[in-house]
C-alpha cells in the first residue's frame, strides 16, 4: 500500500445506478459537500490516490468511483452500453444516490469528458466542474477537424478496430502501460512500480479491457452517424452517443498539463465562448497525467477553487 493511501481512512462501497453496479471509494466527513472524482483511461479510482486525502482533510465527502466497465464495477457487454449519454446518466444517478442530487464533479481525461456531458445533460446535479486535460466538446470537435489534433488523436481511430487493440495492450504483459506510465509523464517518478502493477491488474479483470476501449468505440460510432446525418439532413443533432457542444454555465476550473502529447493546447483557445465561468490554470511542467505529475499543485488549485464555490 502506498503512503498516499495509508494516511487516510476510506471505505469501499457499491451502489446500483442506471442498471449497473458501481464500486466506489469514499472518504471524508459524511456531512461535508460531496466531491465526485471521475478517472480517465486506462485507470480506475486509484487515479485519485494523491487527491483523496487532501480533499477529505479539507472537509469534503469524497466519492471516487470505478466508472462502468472498469476494475470491479459492473461491465455490461456491447459497445452501445458505453455511449457518452449513458455514462453521464451513471454519474447523475450516482450523485443522486450518494449526495442527495448535487455534487462537485472533478474529471480527468475520459472522466472529464463524462463530467462535461453530465453538466450539459443534468445541470442541476453539478455544483461545479473541474476538468483536467479533458477538453470541452465544443473546442474538441473544432480542433479535431484540424490536422494537429487529428494527428494527436490517431489512437482513437485505431481503437475502433475489433480485437486488435486488445491484443496490442495484452502483448508483453501490457508493456504499453509501462511506456504510458513511465515515458509519457513529465516527472520520471510520477508512477511507481506498484502503481503500474495496480493498473495492469485492473485491466486484466475479465471484460475490463474491452469495456475501456468501448468508450472510444461508442463515441466513434456516434460521431460517424452524426456526420452522416449532417450530410443527409443538414443537421446531425446531439444523441445518446455523441458529444454535446453546448455551453456550460456552472463554475468551472480547467487544469491543463501543457506537456500533453495527446491533446493540443489550442483546445483552450476561446474556451470562454463555451464555458463563460471558467478559470484556466496551465501547469507548464506537467503532462497529460497532471494529477500525478504535480499532485501538490493540483490539490492546491482544487481545494482553493472548491472552497470559493462552497462559500457561495
Secondary structure as GFF3:
##gff-version 3
##sequence-region A 1 312
A	DSSP	alpha_helix	3	6	.	.	.	ID=ss1
A	DSSP	beta_strand	10	17	.	.	.	ID=ss2
A	DSSP	beta_strand	20	27	.	.	.	ID=ss3
A	DSSP	beta_strand	34	38	.	.	.	ID=ss4
A	DSSP	three_ten_helix	45	48	.	.	.	ID=ss5
A	DSSP	alpha_helix	52	57	.	.	.	ID=ss6
A	DSSP	beta_strand	61	65	.	.	.	ID=ss7
A	DSSP	three_ten_helix	79	82	.	.	.	ID=ss8
A	DSSP	alpha_helix	84	99	.	.	.	ID=ss9
A	DSSP	beta_strand	103	108	.	.	.	ID=ss10
A	DSSP	alpha_helix	110	121	.	.	.	ID=ss11
A	DSSP	three_ten_helix	123	125	.	.	.	ID=ss12
A	DSSP	beta_strand	126	132	.	.	.	ID=ss13
A	DSSP	alpha_helix	137	144	.	.	.	ID=ss14
A	DSSP	alpha_helix	147	152	.	.	.	ID=ss15
A	DSSP	alpha_helix	154	158	.	.	.	ID=ss16
A	DSSP	alpha_helix	164	182	.	.	.	ID=ss17
A	DSSP	alpha_helix	193	203	.	.	.	ID=ss18
A	DSSP	alpha_helix	208	233	.	.	.	ID=ss19
A	DSSP	beta_strand	251	257	.	.	.	ID=ss20
A	DSSP	three_ten_helix	265	268	.	.	.	ID=ss21
A	DSSP	three_ten_helix	271	273	.	.	.	ID=ss22
A	DSSP	beta_strand	278	283	.	.	.	ID=ss23
A	DSSP	alpha_helix	290	293	.	.	.	ID=ss24
A	DSSP	alpha_helix	295	310	.	.	.	ID=ss25
###
